[in-house]
Amino acid sequence: MVRFTKVKKVVNDEKFFTKALIEGSSIELARVKLDLRREKAGVLLLGTVNWRATFPSTAFDTGGWAEVTFELLRDGAVIYRIHQSAVQGENIGNLSSPPIQTVFRITTLRHFDTASVFGKPEKVRYALRATNIIMIDPIGDTPVVVTAHIGAVTFTAQEIEASIPE
């Protein structure tokens, strides 16, 4: 059995921006690199993404919504994903005539990557991205457009020493 003992190194990438999410696109939000060639180690990945969807004021029959899939990648390959949505009217209760409404979300991602413990230790690049972006406009009297934006992003990788019994 492998035991993970102490944190050897912490790498962090923080971004504070307002970046539009474009429907159908993918966008890299943060990245970190670790050199795991020295010894066997696991990597604890922690990501936090603040994002929002804005729904314009209109009378509507069916509210709009926005969905985003957030992924963690190791050298370009997806190793973890989480899906989150924001729905128009979910915070106000009355869907008949809402004001301009912004729904805020905080997405957290946590994954413990052990690939370098059981494989060949190497330099690795981890990335956090938003993908599979879908925005559905409300159905009503006046055509309107749902928008979504990314805010603050924090992405941390902690190299944790692996102890493998002989």
C-alpha positions in Angstrom: 0.0 0.0 0.0 1.2 3.5 -0.9 1.3 6.1 1.8 1.4 9.8 1.1 3.3 11.6 3.8 4.3 15.2 3.5 3.8 18.1 1.1 7.0 18.7 -0.8 6.0 21.6 -3.1 3.1 23.9 -3.7 2.5 25.6 -7.0 -0.3 28.2 -7.5 -1.9 30.1 -10.3 -4.4 32.9 -9.6 -6.2 35.1 -12.1 -8.6 38.0 -11.5 -10.4 38.9 -14.7 -13.7 39.2 -16.3 -13.6 36.9 -19.3 -16.7 36.1 -21.4 -17.7 32.5 -21.9 -18.4 31.9 -25.5 -21.0 29.2 -26.3 -19.5 26.1 -27.8 -15.9 27.1 -26.9 -13.2 26.0 -24.5 -11.1 28.3 -22.5 -8.0 27.6 -20.4 -8.4 29.4 -17.1 -5.1 28.5 -15.3 -2.1 26.2 -15.5 0.7 24.9 -13.3 3.8 22.8 -13.9 5.6 20.3 -11.7 8.8 18.4 -12.1 8.1 15.0 -10.6 11.3 13.3 -12.0 13.1 13.4 -8.6 10.8 11.1 -6.6 7.5 9.4 -6.6 4.7 11.7 -5.6 1.0 12.2 -5.7 -0.4 15.6 -6.7 -3.4 17.2 -5.0 -5.2 19.6 -7.4 -7.5 22.2 -6.0 -9.4 24.6 -8.3 -11.9 27.4 -7.5 -13.7 29.3 -10.2 -16.1 32.2 -9.7 -18.5 32.7 -12.6 -21.8 34.3 -13.3 -24.6 34.2 -15.8 -26.7 37.3 -16.6 -30.3 37.1 -17.8 -31.8 40.3 -19.3 -35.1 41.7 -18.2 -38.1 40.5 -20.2 -41.4 38.7 -19.7 -40.9 35.1 -20.6 -42.6 31.8 -20.8 -39.5 29.7 -20.2 -36.5 31.0 -18.4 -33.0 30.8 -19.7 -30.0 28.9 -18.4 -26.3 28.5 -18.7 -24.2 25.4 -18.3 -20.4 25.0 -18.1 -18.2 22.0 -17.7 -14.9 22.6 -15.8 -12.1 20.1 -16.4 -8.7 19.4 -14.9 -6.1 18.2 -17.5 -2.7 16.5 -17.1 -0.6 17.1 -20.2 -3.7 17.7 -22.3 -5.7 14.7 -21.1 -8.8 15.1 -19.0 -8.4 13.6 -15.5 -11.4 15.1 -13.8 -14.5 17.1 -14.7 -17.5 18.8 -13.0 -20.6 20.2 -14.5 -22.5 23.3 -13.2 -25.5 25.3 -14.3 -27.2 28.6 -13.5 -30.9 29.0 -14.1 -32.9 32.2 -14.6 -35.3 32.9 -11.8 -33.9 30.4 -9.3 -33.1 33.2 -6.8 -36.3 35.3 -7.1 -39.2 32.8 -7.0 -41.4 34.9 -9.4 -40.7 34.0 -13.0 -43.4 36.2 -14.6 -41.5 39.5 -14.8 -38.0 39.3 -13.3 -35.5 42.2 -13.3 -32.2 41.8 -14.9 -30.8 39.0 -12.9 -27.3 37.7 -12.4 -26.8 34.3 -10.9 -23.4 33.8 -9.3 -21.7 30.4 -9.0 -18.5 29.2 -7.2 -17.2 25.9 -8.6 -14.7 23.9 -6.7 -12.6 21.1 -8.1 -10.6 18.6 -6.0 -8.6 15.7 -7.4 -5.7 13.6 -6.2 -3.6 12.5 -9.1 -1.5 9.4 -8.5 -0.4 8.7 -12.1 3.3 9.6 -11.5 3.4 7.2 -8.5 2.6 4.2 -10.6 4.0 5.4 -13.9 7.2 7.0 -15.0 7.9 10.2 -13.1 8.2 13.2 -15.4 7.5 16.9 -15.8 3.8 17.4 -15.9 1.6 20.3 -16.9 -1.8 20.6 -15.2 -4.5 22.9 -16.6 -8.0 24.0 -15.5 -10.4 24.9 -18.3 -14.0 25.7 -19.0 -15.6 23.8 -21.8 -18.9 22.5 -23.2 -20.4 26.0 -22.6 -24.1 26.1 -23.3 -26.4 29.2 -23.0 -30.1 28.9 -23.6 -32.0 32.2 -24.0 -35.4 32.6 -22.4 -38.4 32.1 -24.5 -40.8 35.1 -24.4 -42.1 38.2 -26.1 -38.7 39.9 -26.8 -35.6 38.1 -28.0 -32.8 38.5 -25.4 -29.3 36.9 -25.0 -27.9 35.2 -21.9 -24.3 36.0 -21.1 -21.8 34.3 -18.8 -18.4 35.5 -17.5 -15.5 34.0 -15.5 -14.3 36.0 -12.5 -11.5 35.0 -10.0 -9.8 31.7 -10.6 -7.4 29.9 -8.2 -5.6 26.7 -9.2 -3.2 24.9 -6.8 -1.1 21.8 -7.2 0.5 20.2 -4.1 3.2 17.7 -4.6 2.8 15.1 -1.8 5.6 12.5 -1.2 4.7 8.9 -1.8 6.1 6.2 0.5 6.1 2.8 -1.2 6.9 -0.2 0.9 9.6 -2.6 -0.4 
